[in-house]
Amino acid sequence: LFSIPVYYLCSRNVVHSPWVYQTTRVYNDILRTIPMFLTCMFISQFFGTGNTVDGVLAIAFFTTGIMYQMMYEYIETLEMSPFEAIRSCGGRNLQCINLGLHPEIKPMFFAYSIYTLEINIRASVILSYVGFGGYVKILIDNIDQHWYDYAGAMLLPLLLVVVILQFVSNTLVRKLR
């Protein structure tokens, strides 16, 4: 949701002021270049290590960067005639976006959202593994104590979640197109 206003502000064909779209792009490009692990380390200075808030906020920043990049590039390739038609009839920017662009953007937004959700679930396992709390921390504790039956029982639902997520995302993306 944070990426929605950002990708509209980055689109050259929606915002015509280079000061606005270039500044927003540079800020978000800097945000995207910082690895998720470093973002998590920085956030952990405020909330403490081993807290799941660190991972959640790092993934939120990461997702905003991915969504803004993919969506503003998609918006810049769109046919702008519905947007311009509403603007020529006296529509304000939000009306032009809501009525002229949003119906065309919505399927791609949902497809990209499902894609980033899939990436985020996998990234959350990695962040949990490197020490930011969560499911994998408990799994590692079970392995360290040689409770392999518990560790195996924990890996099975993780595998099922990834397989189900892959199936659901493929099905939803096919229906959205």
Residue pairs with C-beta under 8 A, 6 or more apart in sequence:
2 60
2 64
3 63
3 64
3 65
3 67
3 68
3 71
4 109
6 24
6 28
6 64
6 68
6 72
7 67
7 68
7 71
7 72
7 75
8 14
8 15
8 72
8 75
8 97
9 15
9 20
9 21
9 24
10 21
10 24
10 25
10 28
10 68
10 72
11 21
11 72
11 75
11 76
12 21
12 76
13 75
13 76
13 78
13 80
13 83
14 75
14 83
14 93
14 97
14 101
15 21
25 72
28 64
28 65
28 68
28 69
31 61
31 64
31 65
32 65
32 66
32 69
34 61
36 58
36 59
36 61
36 62
36 123
36 127
37 58
37 127
37 130
39 57
39 58
39 61
39 62
40 54
40 55
40 57
40 58
40 127
40 132
43 53
43 54
43 57
43 58
44 51
44 54
44 132
47 53
47 54
49 131
49 132
50 131
50 132
50 133
50 137
51 132
51 133
52 132
52 133
52 134
54 127
54 132
54 133
55 124
55 127
55 128
55 132
55 133
55 134
58 127
58 132
59 120
59 123
59 124
59 127
62 120
62 123
63 116
63 120
66 112
66 116
66 119
67 109
67 112
67 113
67 116
70 112
71 105
71 108
71 109
71 112
74 105
74 108
75 101
75 105
78 101
78 104
78 105
80 100
82 99
82 100
82 101
82 104
83 96
83 97
83 100
83 101
84 100
85 100
86 95
86 96
86 99
86 100
87 96
87 100
91 99
91 100
107 176
107 177
110 172
110 176
111 172
111 173
111 176
111 177
114 169
114 172
114 173
115 169
115 173
117 165
117 169
118 165
118 166
118 169
121 161
121 162
121 165
122 162
124 134
125 135
125 136
125 158
127 134
128 134
128 135
128 136
128 137
129 136
129 140
131 137
135 154
135 158
138 154
139 151
139 154
139 155
142 148
142 150
142 151
142 154
143 151
